[in-house]
Amino acid sequence: MRIEFTNRRHAVAASRIAFEAQVDDRPVWCSVSLDALNNRFDNEGTSSHALLSAFDANRVRIEKAARNALSRNGGQSVELETNDFK
């Protein structure tokens, strides 16, 4: 399975960051929760700007967790939570 991440990402109702992956050339939306951003990536705000900044600063680690989840679930959408980051 080939997994690539695009630059499309956005805050969703100030509680998640949704971001797009391409799985075998098919768009798949993933997300990371506010709790995960707060607990694992030291995010301190709820504004879209704060969430996107935390996501962008930790993008490599977040995409790695998403890639692992996508590989395990056959390329279906994933919602990353605090427990998805060790």
Secondary structure by P-SEA (a helix, b strand, c coil): cbbbbccbbbbccccbbbbbbbcccbbbbbbbcaaaaaaccccccccaaaaaaaaaaaaaaaaaaaaaaaaaacccbbbbcccccc
